[in-house]
């Protein structure tokens, strides 16, 4: 193994340890277990509650206006474009999405137009200054954008990537470094996992297939939010078997989903067109996984000693998330919530689940069937709608568990994925959502019947 001086070891260890603590170590705060990065975001959100709604409107409006201007700007080769030109220079479709996001935000902030757009269950749910997802994302993106380099730039991913490849590749068809993304989601938050995956895909560390698998299979909600879900249906005392069910079902789905459509059809090539060969994951002669992982990690740390450049990259991350992701969440999220709240679309689509639930001997199948599909709009909706309308403990437990393991919901993770560079479209996300539901239901129903 190549020799490295103490300074290089310091650059590897200190930022990596801080990054792991901030993103992946839950600590007890005000009665809840929460990762420090979320505590920082909540702290900042508390300070800027009076103005955050207007900051959101301003940024969403700037994203829309900048994209419209770039539609008519002279076209340049990709290598000649500045960061800002790349930020605003999106396709016509995504320009329309950004315009929709800005229009919905303005209508919600000023309560203009139809109440269906700005009510507390649609646009208001996303833009609420105190608890809205869009406003929370502004603060989490500041810290996540600035601090993600602690996980990415100083060797941690290279070290774990080499160590975990023997586990992740055969089981989940993923590189070892994806274990960090998965862990960041499981103990932190699904949004952090998506952001980390997107940045690594853009930097050429993941193939199109790998990035899509990670984003749609491991972007799990936090333990804290899972506690909220099971509490909403009044079953807090069953949290341990509930979360155990989520973990077991999630792992089984992670084994199956990469091997079936649409994930199995994704290309094994990187963002720049390079083909995946597997050579980069082989341990050279004279090394073992630990020594090879350490050498890769320390080599990366040695190349990234410039705090100024790291800060600059972090600020680019922040603007990329603000202008690229939040308009998609506001646009798609509002439309999905309007459809869930004011139309019978999800009830109609959910009707085929009724005989499936009956086959699995889930009580109150007719009432539960729409809840199997409405989670595509927002993960919280199934549990909210089940509370007070469904009495069976088996059904309540099933609804709560399925809403967590479905993963893809447009008011957050789905919108984030669509706003990222990860190569998956709306139709594919919906198919993945349906397949996860169909596969997970028998597993969850068996456990629910054993418990009750």
C-alpha positions, -999 to 999 in steps of 0.1 A, spaced: 0 0 0 12 35 -9 25 56 21 6 87 30 16 114 55 -3 124 87 -18 154 70 -35 133 43 -49 110 70 -63 140 88 -80 153 56 -95 118 52 -106 112 88 -118 145 101 -142 156 73 -155 121 69 -162 117 106 -180 151 107 -200 141 76 -211 108 90 -221 125 123 -241 152 105 -259 130 80 -261 95 95 -260 96 134 -295 102 149 -294 121 182 -323 128 206 -335 163 202 -367 177 218 -380 141 224 -373 128 188 -344 110 172 -332 131 144 -300 135 124 -280 167 131 -284 180 95 -322 181 100 -318 198 133 -298 226 116 -324 229 89 -352 231 115 -333 256 135 -328 279 105 -364 274 94 -375 286 128 -356 318 123 -368 326 89 -405 315 91 -418 351 86 -400 354 52 -394 319 40 -426 318 19 -416 349 0 -381 336 -5 -396 305 -20 -418 325 -43 -389 346 -54 -366 316 -61 -394 298 -80 -402 329 -100 -365 334 -108 -362 297 -119 -391 301 -143 -380 335 -157 -344 324 -161 -355 293 -180 -378 312 -203 -350 337 -211 -326 308 -218 -351 293 -243 -345 323 -266 -307 327 -258 -281 317 -284 -273 280 -282 -238 270 -270 -218 238 -269 -221 221 -234 -184 228 -227 -188 265 -234 -218 270 -211 -214 286 -176 -228 272 -144 -257 296 -146 -265 289 -182 -266 252 -174 -288 259 -144 -314 277 -163 -309 262 -198 -334 233 -195 -357 217 -221 -391 232 -230 -409 205 -208 -389 214 -177 -393 251 -184 -431 246 -184 -428 226 -151 -408 255 -136 -434 280 -148 -461 259 -132 -442 257 -99 -438 295 -99 -475 301 -107 -487 276 -80 -464 293 -55 -477 328 -63 -513 316 -62 -507 299 -29 -489 328 -13 -515 354 -23 -545 330 -22 -553 338 -58 -575 318 -81 -592 285 -74 -590 273 -37 -581 239 -51 -546 252 -59 -538 270 -26 -558 252 0 -541 237 31 -543 202 16 -527 211 -17 -504 241 -25 -507 253 11 -495 219 24 -463 224 4 -457 261 9 -468 264 46 -441 286 63 -439 265 94 -444 229 82 -445 230 44 -422 207 25 -411 233 0 -401 257 27 -383 229 47 -364 219 15 -350 254 12 -333 251 46 -323 215 43 -308 222 8 -286 250 23 -269 226 48 -271 195 26 -256 213 -4 -228 229 16 -220 199 37 -224 170 13 -188 174 2 -178 161 37 -192 127 26 -182 129 -10 -149 147 -14 -126 133 13 -124 95 7 -153 81 27 -172 68 -3 -141 53 -18 -133 35 14 -168 20 19 -172 15 -18 -143 -10 -18 -153 -26 14 -189 -32 6 -188 -42 -31 -188 -79 -23 -222 -73 -6 -239 -47 -27 -230 -60 -62 -243 -96 -59 -274 -87 -38 -286 -54 -52 -265 -50 -85 -249 -19 -70 -214 -6 -63 -202 -7 -27 -202 31 -23 -240 30 -26 -241 16 9 -235 52 22 -265 65 2 -287 37 16 -276 43 51 -281 81 47 -317 74 37 -325 47 64 -312 67 94 -314 102 80 -340 110 53 -349 98 18 -343 133 4 -307 132 15 -302 98 -2 -316 112 -35 -294 143 -34 -263 122 -26 -271 97 -54 -278 125 -79 -244 142 -72 -225 110 -76 -243 101 -108 -234 135 -123 -198 131 -112 -196 97 -130 -195 73 -101 -228 56 -109 -242 42 -141 -277 51 -152 -290 18 -139 -273 21 -106 -284 57 -99 -320 48 -108 -320 17 -86 -306 36 -56 -330 65 -59 -361 44 -63 -352 15 -39 -332 30 -10 -347 65 -6 -365 54 26 -382 79 50 -365 85 83 -373 65 115 -388 97 129 -413 100 101 -421 63 104 -430 70 141 -454 97 129 -470 74 103 -478 46 128 -489 72 154 -514 87 129 -533 54 128 -532 51 166 -508 21 168 -477 36 184 -473 6 207 -466 -16 177 -438 6 164 -410 -21 167 -429 -48 148 -440 -21 123 -405 -8 116 -392 -44 115 -419 -51 88 -407 -20 69 -371 -31 70 -377 -68 60 -401 -58 32 -377 -31 20 -348 -55 18 -369 -81 -1 -380 -54 -25 -344 -42 -29 -335 -78 -40 -364 -80 -65 -368 -46 -81 -334 -43 -98 -341 -76 -116 -375 -67 -132 -388 -39 -155 -383 -10 -156 -350 -10 -135 -336 -41 -153 -339 -22 -186 -318 8 -176 -284 11 -194 -252 1 -178 -234 33 -188 -223 64 -171 -236 99 -177 -207 106 -201 -215 75 -222 -188 52 -207 -198 16 -204 -196 -3 -171 -169 -30 -172 -165 -39 -135 -127 -35 -138 -128 -5 -114 -142 -27 -86 -115 -54 -88 -89 -55 -60 -54 -53 -75 -28 -80 -67 -11 -75 -34 -41 -57 -18 -71 -67 2 -104 -48 4 -92 -28 34 -58 -17 21 -72 -10 -14 -101 10 1 -78 30 23 -55 38 -6 -84 49 -27 -97 70 1 -64 87 10 -57 94 -27 -90 112 -29 -84 131 3 -50 142 -10 -65 157 -41 -92 177 -22 -73 198 3 -88 231 -10 -115 243 14 -123 273 -9 -131 250 -38 -151 227 -16 -172 256 -4 -177 268 -40 -188 233 -50 -212 233 -20 -228 266 -31 -233 253 -66 -250 223 -50 -273 247 -31 -283 267 -62 -287 235 -83 -311 221 -57 -330 254 -52 -336 262 -89 -336 227 -102 -355 206 -77 -379 228 -57 -399 240 -88 -405 203 -97 -417 195 -62 -440 225 -62 -453 218 -97 -458 180 -96 -467 179 -59 -495 205 -62 -510 187 -92 -509 153 -75 -524 167 -43 -552 184 -63 -560 151 -80 -560 133 -46 -581 159 -29 -607 170 -55 -611 142 -79 -619 105 -77 -589 95 -99 -571 76 -72 -603 59 -61 -608 47 -96 -572 36 -101 -573 19 -67 -604 -1 -74 -584 -31 -89 -567 -35 -55 -600 -44 -38 -600 -81 -50 -563 -83 -44 -567 -72 -8 -597 -95 -4 -576 -124 -17 -550 -116 10 -578 -116 36 -573 -79 45 -605 -67 62 -624 -37 49 -608 -42 14 -632 -17 -3 -622 11 20 -585 3 19 -582 -2 -19 -580 36 -28 -554 40 0 -530 16 -19 -527 41 -47 -533 76 -31 -498 74 -15 -484 82 -49 -495 118 -43 -482 120 -7 -470 93 17 -489 108 46 -523 107 29 -531 69 33 -526 70 71 -546 103 74 -575 89 54 -574 55 72 -576 71 106 -613 72 116 -626 54 85 -610 19 90 -613 0 123 -594 -33 116 -560 -34 132 -548 -57 104 -558 -31 78 -545 -1 97 -511 -18 101 -510 -28 65 -519 7 53 -493 23 75 -466 -1 64 -474 -1 27 -473 38 27 -437 37 39 -423 9 17 -439 23 -15 -412 51 -13 -422 70 -45 -445 99 -37 -448 130 -58 -449 156 -30 -413 148 -20 -391 119 -32 -408 115 -66 -406 152 -73 -370 153 -62 -360 124 -85 -378 140 -115 -360 173 -107 -326 156 -106 -305 143 -134 -313 107 -125 -326 91 -158 -361 80 -149 -394 95 -161 -429 100 -145 -444 68 -161 -415 47 -149 -418 61 -113 -455 52 -114 -448 16 -126 -422 12 -99 -447 25 -73 -473 0 -84 -449 -30 -85 -436 -22 -51 -471 -21 -38 -481 -54 -54 -450 -72 -42 -450 -58 -7 -487 -64 2 -484 -102 6 -454 -98 28 -470 -71 50 -503 -89 52 -487 -121 65 -469 -103 92 -501 -83 101 -521 -115 104 -495 -130 127 -495 -99 149 -533 -95 152 
